[in-house]
Amino acid sequence: AKIGTEKQIMLSGMKRDQTEATFRNKNLRPADAILIASDLRFMAVLTSIDVGYNEIDKETALELVGIFKEKDQMTSVGLASCDLGVDGAKAVADYVSGSAVLKSIDLHKNQLGTEGWCAIFRALRDNKDIKIESWELSSQGIDAEIVKALAEYISVSSVLSKLDTRSNNISGEAAQ
């Protein structure tokens, strides 16, 4: 990967002029994601990537998030089932807090926890440039405390038009 980056050789199968890359559910392992990360460093036009539902570990997923933050060109990011956990959620929060172009992000099956989700929603709330238009948050373990942070984000979002929160732990006062 280091030599590929130095010589700008594409190692993941992506093309330099590619705008979208879907690696969803392709049985990728951490080594594959490292090659993808290597290629991302010098791709100028890629705006959408999905590496969800693979066997990518947290460390490699965090490296990808770091590259997304550096380049800030991704309008759509798929990180479902990348074992992010709370630390990964904080890295995603840091990423979205500075993004001016992100419109869609898939974080399903990452066990982000209350602390992680709240960090993400607060970062979104504080970033007036963020453009997330639609978010599918079903079955994410969202509870009353997370809903408060989500509601704060929704109250300032001028572009969010679709939000799916089915199959979460939202009831009573939190649902209102």
Disulfide bonds with the S-S distance in Angstrom:
none
